[in-house]
C-alpha cells in the first residue's frame, strides 16, 4: 500500500459516523430486502418467524364448557345453600369432554348434571359447582355453597373469537403459539425461511489450531459470531479463514453471497496495510459502502456494505469489539428484517464502583460485573473500557453500561443503567 493510499484510509477514519447515524443508514439500506417464505406444519414451526398475521378459524372454546370437575346447575337454585342448609338436586346425566353439546338433555330447576373439565354445559345450566363442595346421596347431590352465574364456566369464544389474531406477523414462534395455532384450526403457518449468515475471518496470522507455528493466533472471533448467529435463530455457515490477500478475500465474499443471505467478515476492516476487506468488497460488482467507521468503543472499524442487494457486515477481528458490533448493528438488522429474536435487555440501576472516563464524541459500551451491595443496591464494577481482545471481560461481565457521545464519563458512585447480558 502506498503512502497516499494509507493517508487516504486514515483521513477517512477521522470522519467517523455516530452510532445513530450508522443505524439510520443501515435501516434505509435494508428497506429493499424481502425475505423468502414457506409454509410449515404448525408443530414444526418452533423458533421460526411468522411471515403474516394468523387468525382464528372458529371460536375457542366452540361451546360453553366446564372449567372444573363438578355439577352443572342453575345458579338460582343455590342462592341459600350452605353447610348447614345444603340444597338437594337430582342428578340427571353425566357429561364428558367428548360429549356432543347438541345432544345433551337440558337442565331444569332442581336438577344437576355431572360434568368433567372441558365438558360442554347442558342447556339451561348457567354455572358449575365444584365437586369439593358437594356430596352424593344416591341419585341426588347435596350442594353446600352457592355459585354465581357463569362461575367455573369457560364461555364460548372466551379464548379466541372467530377472526381474532392468534399470531402476529414477525413473531418468533414459541411453544404456546403452536398450541394456539392448532387450537384455532391453523394446521400450517407461513414463516420466513431462516436467514443464512456466512462468517468469514481474514488474517494471515490466524489459525483454527493453537499449535500452528506459522499462524500463531487462534481465531476465536469467528466461532463467537457463528454462535451469536445461531443464538439469534439464523443458519450459520462457517466460511473459514482467508489470508490477507485482496483477490482471495474478494473471491471468498463473492462465492459466499451465492449461497447465503448475509456475510459477516471479522478483521481487516481498519486502516492498516493488511486491512483489505472494504477494498475487496468494492472490487465486486454492484457494491456500495453504507457506512464504515463508527464513533464507538469498542468496535470503531465496524462497517456495512451492500453487494448485489445483500448485506456484508464488516466487524473488528477482536472478539469483544466484534461482539459489540454484532449487538449494536447485526442484531438490530436481523430484528428489522424478520422480527425481534428476544426481549430488550433488562435494565437495572446500579452505582459505579470506580470512575469511568472516555473522549467526548465517542459512544462507549463498557462491560461491567454486577453485584449486590448494602441494602440490596446493585454495584457495577467496570471491567475494561479498552481491551477489545479480552474475552474475560465477556465471560466475567454481567452487563453493559453505555456512555453517550456527549459525556466524558461517570464518577465513582454515580447511578447508571446497566443492560444485563445474563441473569445475576
C-alpha positions in Angstrom: 0.0 0.0 0.0 1.4 3.4 -1.0 1.7 6.3 1.5 -1.0 8.2 -0.4 -3.4 5.2 0.0 -2.6 4.9 3.7 -3.2 8.6 4.3 -6.5 8.3 2.4 -7.6 5.5 4.7 -6.5 7.4 7.9 -8.3 10.6 6.7 -11.5 8.6 6.1 -11.3 7.3 9.7 -11.1 10.8 11.0 -14.7 11.4 9.8 -16.5 8.6 11.6 -20.2 8.5 11.9 -22.2 8.3 15.1 -23.9 5.1 16.2 -27.3 6.6 15.5 -26.3 7.9 12.0 -24.9 4.5 11.2 -28.1 2.7 12.3 -30.3 5.1 10.3 -28.2 4.4 7.2 -28.4 0.7 7.9 -32.1 0.6 8.2 -32.5 2.7 5.0 -30.2 0.2 3.1 -32.3 -2.8 4.3 -35.6 -1.4 3.1 -35.4 -3.2 -0.3 -34.6 -6.6 1.1 -37.5 -9.1 1.1 -37.1 -12.4 2.8 -38.5 -15.6 1.2 -41.2 -17.5 3.0 -42.5 -21.1 3.2 -45.4 -23.0 4.7 -44.6 -25.4 7.5 -46.7 -27.6 9.8 -47.5 -25.7 13.0 -45.9 -28.3 15.2 -42.6 -27.9 13.3 -42.6 -24.1 13.4 -40.8 -23.6 16.7 -38.2 -20.7 16.6 -39.3 -19.6 13.2 -40.7 -16.1 12.5 -44.2 -15.8 11.3 -44.4 -14.1 7.8 -48.1 -13.0 8.1 -50.9 -12.5 10.6 -52.7 -15.7 11.5 -56.4 -15.6 12.5 -58.7 -17.9 14.5 -60.9 -20.0 12.1 -63.6 -20.6 14.8 -64.5 -19.7 18.4 -62.3 -21.3 21.1 -63.9 -22.8 23.0 -66.6 -23.6 20.4 -69.2 -24.0 23.2 -69.7 -23.1 26.8 -67.6 -25.7 28.8 -66.8 -26.6 32.4 -63.6 -25.2 33.8 -63.7 -27.8 36.7 -64.9 -31.2 37.7 -68.3 -30.8 39.3 -72.0 -30.3 38.6 -73.7 -28.1 36.1 -76.6 -26.3 37.8 -78.9 -23.3 37.7 -77.3 -20.8 40.0 -80.7 -19.5 41.1 -81.3 -23.0 42.8 -78.4 -22.5 45.1 -78.9 -19.0 46.5 -79.5 -20.2 50.1 -77.1 -23.2 50.0 -74.7 -23.5 53.0 -73.0 -26.2 55.1 -75.9 -26.2 57.5 -78.6 -25.8 54.8 -77.5 -27.7 51.7 -79.5 -27.8 48.5 -80.6 -31.3 47.2 -80.6 -31.7 43.4 -81.5 -34.6 41.2 -78.6 -35.9 39.1 -80.0 -36.3 35.6 -76.9 -37.1 33.4 -73.2 -37.4 33.1 -71.4 -35.2 30.6 -67.8 -35.9 29.3 -65.3 -33.7 27.5 -66.1 -35.5 24.2 -69.9 -35.3 24.6 -71.8 -33.7 21.8 -73.1 -30.4 23.1 -76.1 -30.6 20.7 -77.4 -33.9 22.1 -77.4 -33.0 25.9 -80.6 -33.1 28.0 -81.5 -29.6 29.2 -81.2 -28.9 32.9 -84.3 -27.8 34.7 -84.8 -26.3 38.2 -83.9 -28.8 40.9 -81.6 -30.8 38.6 -77.8 -31.2 38.2 -75.6 -32.7 35.6 -72.2 -34.3 36.4 -69.6 -32.5 34.2 -65.9 -33.0 33.9 -63.3 -30.4 33.0 -63.7 -29.4 29.3 -67.2 -30.9 29.1 -70.0 -28.9 27.4 -72.5 -27.2 29.7 -76.1 -28.5 29.2 -78.7 -26.1 28.0 -80.4 -24.4 31.0 -77.4 -24.6 33.3 -75.5 -21.4 33.9 -72.8 -22.4 36.4 -70.8 -25.3 37.8 -70.3 -26.1 41.4 -67.0 -27.8 42.2 -67.2 -31.5 43.3 -65.4 -30.5 46.6 -68.5 -28.5 47.6 -70.9 -31.4 47.2 -71.8 -34.8 48.5 -73.6 -37.7 46.6 -76.6 -39.3 48.3 -78.0 -42.0 45.9 -79.3 -40.3 42.8 -79.1 -36.9 44.4 -76.3 -34.5 45.1 -76.1 -32.2 48.2 -74.6 -28.8 47.4 -73.1 -26.8 50.3 -72.4 -23.4 48.8 -74.0 -21.0 46.3 -72.4 -20.2 42.9 -72.7 -17.1 40.8 -74.0 -17.1 37.2 -71.2 -18.3 34.8 -69.0 -19.4 37.8 -66.5 -22.1 36.7 -67.7 -21.8 33.1 -65.4 -21.1 30.1 -67.7 -19.2 27.8 -67.8 -19.8 24.0 -65.1 -17.7 22.3 -63.6 -16.8 25.7 -60.1 -17.8 24.5 -60.3 -16.8 20.8 -63.2 -15.3 18.8 -63.5 -16.3 15.1 -61.3 -13.9 13.1 -59.2 -12.8 16.1 -55.4 -12.6 15.6 -53.7 -15.7 17.0 -50.2 -14.9 15.8 -48.9 -11.5 14.6 -46.6 -11.2 11.7 -42.8 -11.1 12.6 -43.3 -13.0 15.8 -40.8 -15.6 17.0 -42.9 -18.7 17.3 -42.8 -20.2 20.8 -44.4 -23.4 22.2 -47.6 -21.5 23.3 -48.0 -20.1 19.9 -48.0 -23.6 18.4 -50.7 -24.7 20.8 -52.8 -21.6 20.0 -52.4 -22.2 16.2 -53.6 -25.8 16.5 -56.5 -24.9 18.8 -57.8 -22.3 16.3 -57.7 -24.6 13.3 -54.4 -23.5 11.8 -52.5 -26.7 11.0 -49.9 -24.8 8.9 -48.2 -21.5 9.2 -46.3 -19.2 6.8 -42.8 -18.4 8.1 -39.7 -16.7 6.9 -37.0 -19.0 5.7 -34.2 -18.9 8.2 -31.6 -16.3 7.3 -28.3 -17.9 6.2 -25.4 -16.0 7.6 -21.8 -16.7 6.4 -19.0 -15.8 8.7 -15.5 -15.2 7.3 -12.3 -14.4 9.2 -9.5 -12.5 7.5 -5.9 -12.5 8.6 -2.7 -14.4 7.6 -1.8 -14.7 11.3 -5.0 -16.7 12.1 -5.4 -20.4 12.6 -8.0 -22.8 14.0 -5.2 -24.8 15.7 -3.3 -23.4 18.7 -0.2 -25.5 17.7 0.2 -23.9 14.2 3.5 -22.1 14.4 3.1 -20.3 11.0 -0.3 -18.9 12.1 0.1 -18.5 15.8 -3.1 -16.7 16.7 -6.2 -18.9 17.3 -9.3 -17.4 15.7 -11.8 -17.0 18.5 -13.9 -14.3 16.8 -15.3 -16.4 14.0 -16.7 -19.1 16.4 -18.1 -16.3 18.6 -20.0 -14.7 15.7 -21.2 -18.0 14.4 -22.6 -18.8 17.8 -24.3 -15.4 18.1 -25.9 -16.0 14.7 -27.3 -19.4 15.8 -28.4 -17.8 19.1 -30.5 -15.4 17.0 -32.2 -18.2 15.2 -30.2 -18.0 11.9 -28.5 -20.7 9.9 -24.8 -20.0 10.4 -22.4 -21.0 7.7 -18.7 -21.2 8.6 -16.6 -19.7 5.7 -13.3 -20.3 7.4 -10.2 -18.2 7.4 -8.7 -16.3 4.4 -5.3 -14.7 4.3 -4.6 -11.0 3.8 -4.9 -11.2 0.0 -7.2 -8.8 -1.8 -8.2 -11.2 -4.5 -8.7 -14.1 -2.1 -10.9 -12.0 0.2 -13.0 -10.7 -2.7 -13.4 -14.2 -4.1 -14.4 -15.7 -0.8 -17.1 -13.0 -0.3 -18.3 -13.4 -3.9 -18.6 -17.1 -3.5 -20.3 -16.9 -0.2 -23.0 -14.5 -1.4 -24.2 -17.1 -3.9 -25.3 -19.4 -1.0 -26.1 -17.1 1.9 -28.3 -14.1 2.7 -25.7 -12.1 4.6 -22.0 -12.2 5.1 -20.1 -11.1 8.2 -16.4 -10.6 8.0 -14.1 -10.3 11.0 -10.8 -8.5 10.8 -9.2 -6.5 8.0 -11.5 -3.5 8.3 -9.3 -0.8 9.9 -6.6 1.4 8.2 -3.5 -0.9 8.2 -1.8 -2.1 5.0 -3.3 -5.6 5.5 -6.9 -4.3 6.2 -8.3 -5.1 2.8 -12.0 -6.1 3.4 -13.5 -2.8 2.3 -11.4 -2.7 -0.9 -12.3 -6.3 -1.6 -16.0 -5.5 -1.3 -15.8 -2.5 -3.6 -13.9 -4.6 -6.2 -17.1 -6.7 -6.6 -19.8 -5.6 -9.0 -22.9 -3.8 -7.9 -21.4 -2.9 -4.4 -21.6 0.1 -2.2 -20.5 1.1 1.3 -23.4 2.0 3.6 -21.1 3.2 6.4 -17.5 2.4 7.6 -16.1 3.6 10.8 -18.3 4.4 13.8 -17.7 6.7 16.8 -18.0 3.9 19.3 -15.7 2.0 21.6 -15.0 -0.9 21.2 -15.8 -1.5 17.5 -14.7 1.7 15.8 -13.8 -0.1 12.4 -17.3 -1.6 12.1 -18.9 -1.2 8.7 -21.7 -2.3 6.4 -21.7 -2.8 2.6 -24.4 -4.0 0.1 -23.2 -6.3 -2.6 -25.9 -7.1 -5.2 -28.5 -6.2 -2.6 -27.1 -8.4 0.2 -25.7 -7.1 3.4 -22.0 -7.6 4.2 -21.2 -6.6 7.8 -17.5 -5.8 8.4 -16.6 -6.4 12.1 -13.4 -6.0 14.0 -11.1 -9.0 14.4 -11.0 -8.5 18.1 -13.7 -10.6 19.8 -15.1 -8.0 22.2 -15.3 -5.4 19.5 -16.9 -7.9 17.1 -19.4 -8.8 19.8 -20.3 -5.2 20.3 -20.6 -4.6 16.6 -22.9 -7.7 16.4 -25.1 -6.5 19.3 -25.3 -2.9 18.1 -25.8 -3.5 14.4 -26.2 -7.0 13.2 -28.8 -8.0 15.8 -30.8 -4.9 15.0 -30.6 -5.7 11.3 -32.0 -9.2 11.9 -34.8 -7.8 14.1 -35.6 -5.3 11.3 -35.7 -7.9 8.6 -37.8 -10.6 10.2 -38.8 -9.6 13.8 -37.1 -9.5 17.2 -35.4 -12.6 18.4 -35.6 -11.7 22.1 -36.9 -9.1 24.5 -34.9 -6.0 25.1 -32.2 -6.5 27.7 -33.4 -6.0 31.2 -32.0 -2.8 32.6 -31.2 -2.3 36.3 -29.9 0.8 38.1 -26.5 0.4 39.7 -23.8 2.5 41.4 -20.4 2.6 39.8 -17.6 1.2 41.9 -15.0 3.5 40.2 -14.7 6.3 37.7 -15.3 5.7 34.0 -13.7 8.2 31.5 -13.7 8.4 27.8 -13.2 11.0 25.0 -16.2 13.2 24.1 -17.7 12.3 20.8 -17.3 8.5 21.2 -20.1 6.2 22.4 -18.7 3.7 24.7 -20.1 0.2 25.6 -18.4 -0.8 28.9 -18.5 -4.3 30.2 -19.3 -4.4 34.0 -19.7 -7.0 36.7 -22.8 -6.5 38.8 -23.1 -7.5 42.4 -25.4 -6.6 45.3 -24.1 -4.1 47.9 -25.6 -2.8 51.1 -29.4 -2.7 51.3 -29.7 -4.6 48.1 -28.3 -1.8 45.9 -26.6 -3.1 42.8 -22.9 -2.2 42.3 -21.4 -2.1 38.8 -17.7 -2.8 38.6 -16.2 -1.8 35.2 -14.0 -4.5 33.8 -12.3 -2.6 30.9 -13.1 0.3 28.8 -10.4 -0.6 26.3 -9.1 -4.2 25.6 -11.2 -5.3 22.5 -9.4 -8.7 22.6 -10.0 -9.6 26.2 -12.5 -12.4 26.2 -12.5 -12.5 30.0 -14.5 -9.2 30.0 -17.3 -11.1 28.2 -17.2 -14.2 30.4 -16.9 -12.3 33.6 -19.2 -9.4 32.7 -22.9 -9.4 33.5 -23.9 -6.3 31.6 -23.1 -3.2 29.6 -23.0 0.4 30.6 -23.5 2.8 27.7 -21.8 6.2 27.8 -23.3 8.5 25.3 -21.2 10.6 22.9 -21.7 13.9 24.7 -20.4 12.7 28.0 -16.9 12.4 29.3 -17.9 9.5 31.5 -19.2 8.9 35.0 -17.7 9.4 38.5 -17.4 6.7 41.2 -20.7 6.4 43.0 -22.8 7.7 40.0 -26.0 6.0 39.3 -26.0 4.3 35.9 -28.3 2.0 33.9 -26.9 -1.5 33.3 -28.2 -3.6 30.4 -28.0 -7.1 31.7 -26.4 -9.7 29.4 -27.2 -12.6 31.7 -29.0 -13.3 35.0 -27.4 -12.0 38.1 
